[in-house]
Amino acid sequence: MSKRIRFKNLAEAERLAQRRLPRAVWLAIKAGNEQGWTLDENIRVFNELGFAPRVFDRPTSFDTRTSVLGTDVDFPVIVSPVGAQAIHPDGEAGAARAAARAGTAIGLSSWSADSVAEVVRANAKTFFQLYWVGERDQVEARVEAAREAGARALIVTLDWSHTPRRDWGVPPAPPRDMSLRTMAELAPEALSRPAWFASYLSRGRIPALKVPNLFERSGAVPYFGKAWGEFEATPPPTWEDVKWLRELWGGPLMVKGINTITDAKLAVDLGADAISLSNHGGNNIDGSPSPLRYLPSVVEAVGDQVDVMVDGGIRRGSDVVKAVALGAKAVFVGRAYLYGLAVGGEDGVHEVLRILRDGIRETLYGIGHSRIDQVSQDDLLVLNRDFFVPLAR
């Protein structure tokens, strides 16, 4: 029987994760692009919003259910697609099981260590995230593999800008192969955290170095570095390419990485069912504002035509409520669940999701709503100089 994992909050989970992981793995999770201004901005923006608490007629029951891309979830938090995990041998399949236990969905990255088929078996509510790597025939083969596996929806991510300059000392991408030289170079990092390394050895696994969802024409599974080289050499998809993808997939489709009303409208025009506002967790262009700042304007422009989601900086259930109050249908969480995965595998992820779900209910109680779909800008205050003032006027 597994040891029950408990955190007081996500800040504690983050501290424990940093202690457990090798420095290179930790920095790969934690670091933002360049100086990390956008990484900090994603968290800072939530502190500029407050709530207007109510004390009369508080609710005694809570309904946090919603739906995204036609999939019902018990609360508006989706496990975000995150690539190249070397966090815990439970991997994405473990995170998927945790999400299923919590009653929610998982987004699975093209760069994941576990295949889409494995993850769908762990959680039927799996959305496959596609990166445009290689030629159309390769993209088509990967889409068909996701369809055959039973993925509920397709997420196409378009916002990666190939700007790897970081002020954090982040290590280079995982290797192109596993030569003796490569293993010798990786050994000091692995041995620096013996408990982390032993957890992999006990399962007969090694940290994620291959990417099964980016299989080659021959069917071979490449190492991360080799696939990354092909990604860097692939021209970015055009609007017509994504339109072709829309027609090829046929099912629910989300465009992830939207940052402007113009792009939001273009996504609607190509037939997207949902969009996700994102600056790639601070890993796209440093200096990009938090998507929370322009969420209301995008919702006003296209929110009656597509589900609008948002990610970046979610660390508390109250953050989720703020995003929903500004018009988001739900949020993605990335680093937050990785902290739990690092410390406790599947059970650690489930604990993170429990903390977020409980925080949503506690916030609803404080602002006097029994249902998540009742929250609005009327419940928010915004920091204006030294004072909080009503956001809705």
C-alpha positions, 0 to 999 in steps of 0.5 A: 500500500502506497504511503499517503502524501500530504502537503500543507500547500503547493509552496511546500510541495515546491520546496520538497520537489527542489530538495528531491530532484537533481539540479538540472532537472529542477532548473528545467522545470522551474526556469523561465526564459531569459531573466524570468520576468514573464515567469514572475509576472504570471504569479504577480498578476494574481496578487493584484486581484482580490475578492469581495467577501460575503458574510450573509447567506453563505452556501452549504454545498458546492458544485464545481463541475464544468466541461471543456472540449465536450468533456465533463470534469469535476472542477475547472483544473486540467493537468497541463501537457508538459514534455520531457519529464524526468521527474518520477517513474510514475510519469504521465501515466501516473499523473493521468491516473491521479487526474482520473481519481480527482475527476478531471482530464489530462493534456498529454504532450507530444514530448511525453515519456509515456505514449498516448495509448498508455495514458488513455488507458490510465485516464479516458479523459486525455487530450493529446497535445500536438507539436508540428514536427516534420512533414504533413505525413508524419503529423498525420500519422501521429494524429491517427495514432492519437485517434486510434488510442482514444484521445478525447480531443486534440490540442495544437500548440503554436507558441514555442519561439525557440528562444533558449537563452536563459539566465538560469544555467539551465542544461541543454536539451536531453541527448540525441542518443545514449552513447557511453559518453552521454551516460558518463556526462549524465551520471553525476547529475543522476547520482547527486540525488540517490533517492530520485535515481533509485526510484527509477532503478527500482522500476527498471526505468531510466529518466525520460530520454525517448519520446514515443509520441514523436515516432519516426516514419519507420516507427522507431522511437527517437531520443528527445534530442534527435526529435528536438533537432527535427522540430527546430528544422521544421518550418512553423505551421501556417494558418492553412496547415492548422486548417488542414489539421482541423479537417484531418482530426474532425473532433474537438480541437483546441489552439494553445498559445493564443496571446492576441484578439487577432489570433483568437479570431483566426482560431475561431475562423479555422473552426477551433472549439477552444483556445488556451491563452498562454505564454508557455509558462514564462518560456516563450518570449520574456516580457510577455504579460500574463494572459490573465491581463487580456483574458477578459478582452479575449472572452468578450471578443470570442467567448461566445464561440469557443471555450477559453482557457488560461494557464500560467502561475496557478498555485491556489484554488483562489487563483482558479476562481479568479481566472474563472471570474474573468471568463475562463472556462477552466485552467491548465496547471503545469509546474504545480502538478510537477511538484507533486509528481516529483515528491510523490508520483501519482499520489503527489499529483492527486494531493496537488489536485485535492489542494486546488479543489479544496481551495476552490470550494473555500473561495466559493464559500468566502464570496457566497457562491455555491456554483463555480459558474456563478462567479464573475468580475463582480466578485473581484477587486483590483489593486489600484495604487494602494487600494483595492477597488471593484473591478466591475463597474 
